[in-house]
Amino acid sequence: MDFYIRPIEAGDAKGINQIRRMPGVFENLLAIPSEKVSRTEEFIVRQDSNTHHFVAVTEIRPGEELVIGSAALSVSPSPRMRHSATLGIMVHKDYQNMGVGTALMKTLLDIADNWLMLVRAELTVFEDNERAIRLYEKFGFEKEGVKRMSVIKNGKYINEILMARINPAFPSGKP
């Protein structure tokens, strides 16, 4: 399957919103099935220069793209935390296990390590999302803590795991 990664565009809101509301995806995000496209459009427009957002797209017909994944790296605006960023990623249900998540993670970490010189990238993941945890561990993320009963999923409170990765240029974990 052919796809490519590019920076997000305003016209991607509908495709991103569809993924965010998709059964098999929204359960592992802080999204709900009734989320409106206008909310996604506003989210894209409000992103500032501290956010580096990419989409994975495939061409379904000549000149017609389908958004199959999205990933963003948000650098902390705090002067004392400008060395760190949070990230989020999602992949269309029909395109999971096809290398899309891996390609998006490589893109984000290239920006983090080689262009922004970040020391730390962090994220949270629901504790039962084993596929995502394996992806993050493949890229050097380690579990740092648990946020107990932090989110509702399928009518129950569940835990989130805080994971982080220190830029390999700082192998001791100290800048």
DAURHU-V416009 format. One record per backbone hydrogen bond with DSSP energy under -0.5 kcal/mol. CO is the residue of the C=O (numbers start at 1). NH is the residue of the N-H. Records with the same first field share a line. If there is no record, write none. Layout:
BEGIN
CO=NH + NH
END
This chain:
BEGIN
4=57
6=55
9=12
10=13
12=16
13=17
14=18
15=19
16=20
17=21
19=22
22=25 + 26
25=28
26=29 + 31
29=31
32=35
36=39 + 40
37=41
38=42
39=43
40=44
41=45
42=46
43=47
44=47
48=51
50=75
51=53
52=73
53=8
54=71
55=6
56=68 + 69
57=4
58=60 + 66
61=64
63=65
64=60 + 61
66=58 + 68
68=92
69=56
70=90
71=54
72=88
73=52 + 75
74=86
78=81
79=82
81=76 + 84
83=119 + 120
84=76
85=122
86=74
88=72
90=70
92=95
93=96
95=98 + 100
99=103
100=104
101=105
102=106
103=107
104=108
105=109
106=110
107=111
108=112
109=113
110=114 + 115
111=115 + 116
112=118
119=167
120=85
121=165
122=87
123=163
125=161
126=129
128=130
129=133
130=134
131=135
132=136
133=137
134=138
135=139
136=139 + 141
137=140
142=164
145=162
146=148
147=150 + 160
151=158
153=156
156=153
158=150 + 151
159=127
160=147
161=125 + 163
162=144 + 145
163=123
164=142
165=121
167=170
168=171
170=173
END
